[in-house]
Amino acid sequence: MAAASAGGPSDPPTPQQSSPTKAVRVVVKGRVQGVFFRDWTVETARSLGLAGWVRNRRDGTVEALLSGDPDKVDEMVSLRIPVGPPAAAVTAVVPSPAEPVALDEGFHRKPTA
């Protein structure tokens, strides 16, 4: 009789409601290529638990898609990227809305576009 109340299949699914996702695509201008900006972005985004990607662009900028917890995305866009790694000199961060990606996709580098 006690075995019947071991927890039903309808108990767990609610994490989606408690963790909204935000996504932002940013273009980073300044001295951001050749200064380990992409590697720094991958490391920093992963440490914040974000998903998405980063890549160099042919025009000399760096582009990134940041997806995850809204506070962590905002921290990356407003506080981390404007500073960047030590050798970088960021002059502008241009954000635009984007479609979120699943956190299980992780954060990675993409080829230059």
Summary of the structure (lengths in Angstrom):
residues: 113
radius of gyration: 18.1
end to end distance: 62.7
largest distance: 69.2
contacts: 310
relative contact order: 0.28
helix: 29%
strand: 31%
